[in-house]
Structure formats: C-alpha cells, structure tokens
C-alpha cells in the first residue's frame, strides 16, 4: 500500500504486508510516522481479513523516516518485534551520538561566504533510531511462517541497507537500492568503513543476479528487469565518478569544492544552497575517495555490474 510523504519530490513510499501460513502479518517498511498513515494501514487490513493484532513483526530496509517513521507507534500498538540490519543500526547509533562527523567542512576548501552558511548544518545530528528486537545479518531468514525470505546486504544508499529476496514468490523487496526510474543518493546513512559507491556497485551485482524476480521497490511502482535496471543505475553513478576522475586528472590537488563546482548537477551548481550544496559536497568527496583509492578502476570502462 502507499504511505504518504511530506515534501514535493516524492509523494509516497510503499509499505508491504506479508501473510504467514499461520495468518500472522509481517510488515516491511511501514512508512512515515503520521496519523494518516497509521489509519491507512489499520483500514487496509480488514480488506484482507486481518487486523492490527495479527502483526507479529516489522522489518525495515533502512532507517530513513519515509520507511521507518511509523515503526514506534506500530510496535506500541501491536507488540510486534522490530527487525533491522545490524550494520544499519550500528551506523545510526554512531550518527545520533555524533561519533561520525559527516560534514568535514574545514577540509573541503569552501569559500568564506558559503562556509558561514554551511557551518550551521555541521553540528546537526540525526534522531536516535528505534532500538530493534532483532538485528539481521546478510543471508538471515525472516521469521515468517511458511515463507523463506532472506535478507541481502546492499549498502551504499545507507550503510546497512537490506533488500529481501523471496525465491518462491520470485520477488525482491528492493527498498531504495533499486528503483524503476529514480536514482537514489549514496552515503545517506551513518559512515561505513567501505566507500558507499563501492558498496553500492557490489549490491547492484547481487540484484542483477535476480533478474527473473519481480522488484517490489520502496517508491514508484513494481517492475521487472532487475539486471538491466541495476546496470543502468551503476552506469548513472559511474558517470559522476568519471567526471570526478577527469577533474582530478587535470589537477590532483583540487579541493572538494573545486571539483564539485566543475560537475554536472541537475539543478545547476549555481542554484545549490544549504543542505543541497552540503549534500553535493558530500557526494563529491565520496567519488573523490572512490577514485583516489583505486577502486574505481575496476568499474570505469568495464561492465558496471560485474566489475
């Protein structure tokens, strides 16, 4: 079902309800935490002969509020267990505690005028994520009677993003990892030891291997053709990597600001401000690290999904 979202860019996310063989209910990504969305879920369940009391577990692909915002109120209402990726929760705790400073403004070469504006964002911390009852590892099977749905670690968008593969139903719940038209931002969770771009491309290899399955994503619509879409998404992000590599080839000592100002941005570099310019700088730094580490060489000029 669709769950409404605030803001002009995306109008809704998808919440999925899976029925176990014992008629228990299991929710994937319950959506933004609003009264309207809570009522939407509660009103939908009688349509499938169920009610809130049958919800036994809540699973999230990642901890962004458009996927997990309704978790606490739904858990309070049902007593259901919450399942989150282990890496995702660890990274979110570190971010909320301020242990992973995401805006390293002092090293980005930002001009003084813009630095004053962006410094207001530097100390912002994300809210503390709800504490899960179960931490999911890669390959772990969800506790849904009669189903064999396994977690797949597909980092990049966030540190511990998970997809969920149901081989018997030929379904993959892809969250924000693979979407039919939108290209998700990368590195939008707590920091990880692996470069988000490298992690994302590895995850796309995994989803490409499930080409026979239908994708049930977090936004837009369900679709088929996971291999082709995974390849297209890898190519999209690698075009940015190539731009960064070209800029560094011209001047290897360029600052993050200098490189970002030479890149192609949908809204135009001159139109970016506030959070959006900070996000652009963060993305640029990620691609610069990807290039300088040498990891990008395995993907640039080669098959983007197989490396």
N, C-alpha and C positions, 0 to 999 in steps of 0.2 A: 504494500500500500504506500501511497505518497504521504510524506510528512512535510508540512510547510516550513519554509526557512525565511528568516528576515533578510533584507538586502536585495539589491536589484540584479545581481549576477546569476544566481541560481534560485529558482522558486521552490524547489522541493528536493528531498532526499528519499530514498526507498528504505522502507522497513519490511523485512521478510519474516513471516511466521511459518515455522515448520511443525507439522503434526507428527508426533511419535506414534509407534504402533500401539501404545497404551493410551492414546488420545491426549497425552501430555503435549503442551505447547512450548516452543523454544523460539525466542525472538532474536533475530540478527539485526543490529543497528536500529534501535528504537527511535532515533531522530532527535530533533531539537526539543529542549525541555520547556514546552508551553502547555497551558491548559487545553488549548485547542487540539494539539497533537495527542494528548492523553485521552481526550474524548474520542478522537478519531479511531484510536486503537481499540478502546473499550467498545465503541459502537460497531466496529467491524467484526469482532469475534463471534457474536451471535449469528452472523451470516454463515459461518462455517460450523455452527452448532457447538460453540465453545464460549468460555468466559474467562475473565482475568484469573480466577482461582486455578486454572489449569496450566498457567505459565510456570514452568519449573526452572528455566534457565534463560539468561540474557547474554548474548555474545556480541562483541563489537569488533569490527575490522580494525579500527583505530580510534583514538581518543579525541578526535575533533568534535566540537559540540553539535555539529549537524548530524553526527552519527551516534553520539553517546550522551547528549544533553539530557535525555529523558530517563537515563539509567536509574538515578537515585529514587525518583518518585515511583517508577515502575517496580523497583525492588522493594520499596517500602509497602507498596500496595499488594504485592503478591508473595513476598518472601522468597522469590526466585534467586538462584545463585548467579553471580556475575562472573563471566569468563573473559579474560583479556590476555593478549600476548605478553609473555614475560618480559621481552625486551621493550615493548611499548610502555609497560607500567614503570619499569626501572628508569627509562628516559624521562617519563613525565614527572616522576618524583624529583629527579635531579633538576629539571627545569623549574618546577614550582619552588624548590628550595634555593634557586639562584646559583646552583653549582655549575651550570653550563652557560656561561655568558655568550649569548647569541650575537649581540651587536658589538663587534670589536671595532668601534668607530675610530679609535685612535690610530689604528694601523691601516686604514682604508684610504688615506690621502684626501679626505673630504675638505673642500674649501671652507673657510671660517663661517661664512654666512649660513651655509647648509648644515654645518656641524652644530650650530646653536639650535637649529630646529630639530635635528635628529637626536640630539642628546636627551631630549625629553622622553624618547622611546627606550633609551638604553636600559633604564632600570626596571622596566615593566616585566612582571613575572606572570606566567600563565597560572590559572587557578589549579589547586590541587585536584588531581583526578580521583574519582571514586575508587575505594580500595576493593580490588577483586576478591572473590572467593576462590577462584581457580586461575592459576597462571598457565597459559597454554604454550607449549613448545612446538617447534616445527614438526609436522607429521603426527601430532597428537589427535586422537579421535574425539569428537564431541560426544558428550553423554546424552545421546538421543536414542531412545529405544527403537529398534528396527531400522535405523539408518547408520550409514558408515561414512560420515562426513569428517574429513581430515583438514587440519589447519596447515596452511602453506605460508611460510615466512616470505614476504615480498616487500622488503624495505625500500626506502627511497622517498616516497611521499612523506612518511613518518618513519621513525627508527624501527619500530616493531610492527608495522602494518601486516595484517594477515588476510589472505584470501581463504576461502573454504571450498574444498572440492568434494562433490557428491558424485562418485563414479556411477552408481546405479541409476541415478536420475539424469546423468550426463549434464550436470550443472556445475558452474563455478561462480560462487559469490565473490565478486572482484572488488568490492568496496570502492576506493578511489584509485586503485592501482591501474586498472584498465577501464576506460570509459569509451562509449561509442564515438564521441566527437570531441569532447573536452580533453585538453592536456593538463594533467594535474601538476601543481608546483612540487618541487622536490625540497627535501630538507626542512619540512614544515612541522617537525616534532622536536623532541629533545635531541641533543647531539648524540652521534654514534661514533664508534671507532672507525667504521668504514665510511668512505666518501658516499654521500647519498646518491650521486649519479652512478657510481659503480654498483651500488646495491640495487638501484632501480633497474639497470640493464640486466643484472643477474635474475631479478624477479621476472622480467619480461621473457627471458628464456624459458622460465618454468611455465608461464601461462601460455606461451606459444606451443608448448608440447601438448596442451589440452585442447587442440583445435577442434576436436569432434564434439566438444561440450558447448552448450549454450551459456553465455555470460549473463549473470544477474548482477548488474553493477549498482553502485551507490547512488547514481544520478542518471537522468535522461531516459533510457529505455533498454530492455533486454535485447541481445543481439547474438549473432553467430559470426564466425570468422575470427577467432581469437589469435590465430597465428598471424594473419595479415594485419590485424589491428595492433598487435604487440610490436610487429616490425615497424609499422608506421609511427607509433609513439616513440620507439627508440630513435628512429631517424629524425624526428622532430627535435628531440633534446640534443642529439648529436650535432645538429646544425648550429646550435648555440655553442657547443664545445668547439666546433670548427672555427667559428667567429673568434672565440677567445684564443684558440691556438694561433690563429693568424695575427691577432693583435700582439701576442707575446713574442711571436717570431720577429715582429717589427721592432719591439722594444721589450726585452725580457725583464726589465726593471720597472715596468709600468705598475702603478698602484691600482687597487681595485676600482677606485673612482675613475681613473683614466681609461681603464679597459671598458667599464660599464658604459661610459659616455660614447664609445665607438660601436656599441652593439645595437642590433635592431630590436626595438621594443614596440609592442602593439600600439600602445598609447603615444609613443614618441618619447624619447629621453627627456626632452624639454618640458613635457607635461607631467612628469612624475614628481610626486611630493609626499612628505610624511611617511606613513607606513609603506607606501608603494615604492618609494625610492630606496628605503631601507631594505625591503624585500628584494628589489632588483640588485642591490649591492651584495646581499647575502647569496643570491643565486650566482652572481658573477664570481664571488670568492670560491664557491663550491666548484664551478667549472675550472677556475684557475688552478685549484688544488688538484683536480682530476687530471689536467694537462701536465702540470709540473711533476706529478708523481710518476708519470709514465704509463699509468693505467689506461689512458685514453687511446694510446697507440694500438691497442688490441681491437678497438672498435672503429676508429676513424679509417675510412677507406675499405672496410671489410663488411661482412654481413653483420648488421647491427644487432640481431637477436641471437646469433650463435657465437659471435666474437671470433 
